[in-house]
Amino acid sequence: MEPLLVFPNPAPPELAQTLDLSGWAWKAVGTEADVHDQEPEQGWGGAIVVADTDPSGAFAVCRALRKVEIPLEPLLLLISGSQLTELDHRNDLFDDFMLTPFHPREFEARLQHVFYKAGRVTRTEVVEYGPLKLNLETYQAMVDDKPLDLTYMEYELLKFLSSHPGKVFTRETLLSRVWGYDYYGGARTVDVHIRRLRSKLGEEHANLIQTVRSVGYSFGQSRWSG
């Protein structure tokens, strides 16, 4: 998918983090002129314009995105609550809006919604289970919308387990499926990584990974469980 245009540049940290964790390709612009000067060869995939700190610059960018032969859509506008009255007579400049500060899950849902309304289907490679989200394209993970600092193998193990909720795996199976058949480490390797994962998930979510006595480990509950 073509990158989303994001205003301003640099993008607000919470917005940049949310887009990255959700797997969106994006590029920040700082001025109205950048809309055309920095446009990718395939065009922009959509736009997210933050207007709470520089409303005049934000609406100038919106106008630039609309004043083309084929107006860019979808365009999601982010504003503060005090700016609601500024939307009068400007409905043609955006497709939807939401208030800042935003919750990452609400933002992601709203962004998906405007793409759906515009007749554009988006799908990022993401594994989700309750509070856990893993982006398979960017190798990022978060729980309760907070990033997890995982090593490569911790991520791979968590990805494998969360992709098979409710299924029990022996240590030997995990070694072969996650580390690979040519890995000669012992079962203790799995135990160490499980312990580290539980620690990083935090006390509240450590029980997502369950120990099945005398067998191995499982993650969450099966989708088929009642």
N, C-alpha and C positions, 0 to 999 in steps of 0.2 A: 504494500500500500504506500502511496505517496505520503511524504511527511506532512504533519499538521503544522500550520503557521501558529506561532505563539507570540503574543505581545504582552509585556515588554521584553527587552533584552538588557540584562539577564532576566530569565524567567524567575518568578518567585520560587524559592527553594521547595516549598511544600507542593507546588504545582509540578515542578520538574521531577521531584521524587515520585509523585503519584503516577505521572505519565510513564516514567521509566519502569516502575514496578509492574505497571499494567501492560507493558509491551508496546506502547505507541511510539512510532517514529515521529520526531518533531524537530522544528528548528525555530529559534527565537529571532524576532526582528525588533529593531528599536525605533524605526521611523516609518512614516507613510511611504517614503521612497523605497525603503527596503522591501516592501511588498512585491514590487516588480523586479528590483535589482537582484534580489536573492532568491527569486522563484526558481524551484527545481525545473529541470527540463520537462518532466512529466506533469508539472503543475503542482499546486498545493492540494493536499488531501482533505482539507477542512481547516478551520481556524478556531483558536481559543484566544479571546481578547480580554485581558484583565484591565478593568477601567477604574479600580478603586484608588489608585495613586496618581494616575495621569489621565484623567477623563478626556481632555481635549485631544491628546495624542491617540488615545484608544479609539475614539469615535472617528478620528481622521483615518485610522487604519481600516475601520469598518467601512467607511465610505469608499476607500480605495479598493477594497475587496468586492464591493457591490458595483462600482463603476467600471465594469468590464463587459465585454460582449456577452459572456456567460457568467453571471454573478456567482461567486464562490459560495458553496454551501456544503455541509452545514457550518454555521458560525455560532459558537457558544460564547456568550458574554458573561463575564464575572464582575459583579458590582457589590458595593457595600449597601447596607440597608438604607443609609441616608441618601443614596442616589436613585432610589426608586422613582422619584418624581421626574428625574432626568430622562426617563424612558418615554415620556409623552412625545408623540409625533416622531419617534425614532424606531418604531417597530419594523420598518423596512430594512434596518441596518443589522439585524441579527435574527437567528432562528429560534433561539431559546436563551434564557439567562438563569443564573443562580447566584445566591448571595455568598459573600466571603465573610469570615473564614468558612471553608467548606469541609465536610467530612469526606475522606477519600472514597469510601464506598458509594456515597451519594453522588459524588462527582463522576465516578466511573459509570454509574447507572444513567445519569443524565446525559453523559457524552454518548453512550451507546444508544440512548433514546433519540437524540437528534439525528444520529446517523440513520437509524431505522426510519424516522419520519421523512428523511431526505431520500429514502429508497436505496440506501447504501448499506450493505451487510458487512460487518466487521467481525473478525474472529481472531483473537490472539491465542497463542498456545499457553494456556494457563490451567494449572491444576488447583482446584479450590476444595477445601474441606473445612466447614465451620469457619473458625477465625484464621485458618491458614490459607495462604495463597502462594503458589510457586509459579514464576514466569519461566517457561521452558526455553524461551528465546534469549532471554538476557541473563539467565542463571541467577535470578534474584528471588528472595523469599521474604515473606513478612507474616507476622502473626498479630492480630488485633491492629492491623495497619501500621505496625512498627517493623522496620527492616531487621532481618536476622543476619548476623555476621557468621556465615557458614564457610567451612572449607569446601573444596571441590567434592571430596568424598562424602562429607556430611550432607551436602546438598543432594548428591546422587542417591544416597541411602534414603533420605527423607522423600525424595521424589518417587523412588520405587515403592516405598511403603504406602505413601498417600495415594498412589495411583491404583492400589489394590486394597481398598478399605475392607476390614473385617477378615481378610485372609491371613492365615497363620503361615509363617515361613520359618524353616529351621535356619540355624546359623550357617550351615553348609550351603543351603540354597541361596541365602543372602550373599555369601562370599562369591559364589559362582555367578549370580545374576548382576550383582553390583560391582564387585571388584574384578570379575572376569575369571574365566576358567584357568588362565595361566597364572593366577595369583596363588602364591604358596603360603600366605599367612595363615595363622590359626584362627579358631573361632573367637579367641579373645579380642581380635581386631573388631569384630562386630559388637561385642559387649562394650568396648571402649567408646566406639562411635555412638552407640545408643545412649550411653551415659552422657556424653557431651551434647547430643541433640536434646535430651530431656532438660539438661541444664539451660540450654539456650532458649528452649521453648518457654521456660519459666515455670514456676511452681503451679500456676493456674492451668497450664496446658500440657504439662509433662505427661499426664496420663493419656494423651492421645496415642502414645506408643505404649502398648501393653506387653508385659511379659507373660508368656504362656508356659507355665512350669513344665520342665522336662521336654519341651518342644522347641520354642524359639520366641518370635515376636510377631505381633500384629499391630495394625494401625486402625484406630477408630472402630466403627461398626460397619458391617456389610450394608450395601445399598438395598439388599433384599431382606434385611432383618426387620421384624415387625416393630 
